[in-house]
Amino acid sequence: MTDRIALVLALIIAAAVAYDYFQNDGEVLLFLARKALDFLDYVIFWR
């Protein structure tokens, strides 16, 4: 991955986080974090 692609991806992610924070008070990020932790618990269980 080139530096340019990494920078563009970082800007897109930062823009999505900022949009969610200002429009939805961060509810989508909190939802995704909870689902990621649930998935991690599921994966650890089957390890």
C-alpha positions in Angstrom: 0.0 0.0 0.0 1.4 3.3 -1.0 1.5 6.3 1.3 -1.1 8.1 -0.9 -3.6 5.3 -0.6 -3.0 5.0 3.2 -3.6 8.8 3.5 -6.8 8.7 1.5 -8.1 5.8 3.5 -7.2 7.5 6.8 -9.0 10.7 5.7 -12.1 8.7 4.6 -12.2 7.0 8.0 -11.7 10.2 9.9 -14.5 11.9 7.9 -16.8 9.0 8.7 -16.0 9.2 12.4 -16.5 12.9 12.5 -19.8 12.7 10.6 -21.1 10.1 13.0 -20.0 12.0 16.0 -21.6 15.3 14.9 -24.8 13.8 13.3 -25.6 10.8 15.5 -23.6 11.6 18.7 -21.4 8.6 18.0 -24.1 6.0 18.2 -23.0 4.1 15.1 -19.4 3.8 16.4 -20.7 2.6 19.7 -22.9 0.0 18.0 -20.0 -1.2 15.9 -17.7 -1.4 18.9 -20.2 -3.5 20.8 -20.7 -5.8 17.8 -16.9 -6.1 17.4 -16.6 -7.1 21.0 -19.4 -9.7 20.7 -17.6 -11.1 17.7 -14.3 -11.2 19.5 -16.0 -13.1 22.4 -17.4 -15.6 19.9 -14.1 -16.2 18.2 -12.3 -16.6 21.6 -14.9 -19.1 22.6 -14.2 -21.3 19.6 -10.4 -21.1 20.0 
